């Protein structure tokens, strides 16, 4: 329906939402691309997404590995804090989070938004990494230590390559979230030139009118990259989650 109606005029769409367009209006996509400033907003979205995913993967993989390999009460308490934080609704912390982001100079820029997103996304990632690492034999760590490897070299040279299935899962899940997120950008981004794709598309929703032809065309354009990536790597989602759950 979205694809069909994106090629219609406003009047034609209101006349028949389910019908085929009498003429394909490709100019809707041109106007949507220009009015939504998709090159700039698309780049901002890429910055937010890449920053958030890199932060989540780097911090969570290290934390999940260390917590899984360290036995003790403190390690269990820290892990439970990560897990329990997933139960807290975002709406209860968004005001405090916005104030903290402003005080730390993270408000108003895509890079700062990406850092905030990374902080919010580590809990689930640590939980998944923690369960996956349990299935990796400790003998690999001991062998690396005997060969003179430190903890960081052991992790990045031996453990991290073995974490690729769960890493792909975490990347895809967070990619879908960060690319399509609306609430965090609308709270932290105030400059039009710093808007992400979702925020620029939202500008088509006026107080008294809605340009549905442009809205649908811009939604299709913004979803193309994420659909392609998801189609290529979607098999890793099931594989990573299944292996992490069984090994955990």
Secondary structure, 3 states (H helix, E strand, C coil): CHHHHCCCCHHHHHHCCCCCCCCCCCHHHHHHHHHCCHHHHHHHHHHHHHHHHHHHHHHHHHHHHHHHHCCCHHHHHHHHHHHHHCCCCHHHCHHHHHHHHHHCCCCCCHHHHHHHHHHHHHHHHHHHHHHHHCCCCCHHHHHHHHCCCCHHHHHHHHHHHHCHHHHHHHHHHHHHHHHHCCHHHHHHCCCHHHCCHHHHHHCCECCCCECHHHHHHHHHHHHHHHHHHHHHHHHHHHHHHHHHHHHC
